[in-house]
Amino acid sequence: MFEDKGLKCRDCSSDFVFTAGEQEFYAEKGFQNEPVRCPSCRSARKQNSGGGNRNQSQGGERQMYPAVCAECGITTEVPFSPRDDRPVYCRDCFQKSRG
């Protein structure tokens, strides 16, 4: 079903192989996009960003943004900058929608 596929890294422009096994893993996880960086650039990027959560890994506070829950209307804080085109939920309403 899956076959190895050659891709070009966005950062270093080197060619790398997106293996059939990796493609299967991506499909299992529901990932829609192919990788844009080679394994070494992905690893370097994770190292430089602290694993994608820089502020907390360095002991800093996570920046929170004020928002109004689209479900119950209470004022809450969320760890991302809310956009007008997407609903934002408080912790309780978000948990209810997931369960």
Stockholm file with secondary structure:
# STOCKHOLM 1.0

chainA/1-99         MFEDKGLKCRDCSSDFVFTAGEQEFYAEKGFQNEPVRCPSCRSARKQNSGGGNRNQSQGGERQMYPAVCAECGITTEVPFSPRDDRPVYCRDCFQKSRG
#=GR chainA/1-99 SS CCCCEEEECTTTCCEEEECHHHHHHHHHHTCCSCCCSCHHHHHHHHHHHTTTCHHHHTTCCCCCEEEECTTTCCEEEESSCCCTTSCCCCHHHHHHHHC
#=GC SS_cons        CCCCEEEECTTTCCEEEECHHHHHHHHHHTCCSCCCSCHHHHHHHHHHHTTTCHHHHTTCCCCCEEEECTTTCCEEEESSCCCTTSCCCCHHHHHHHHC
//
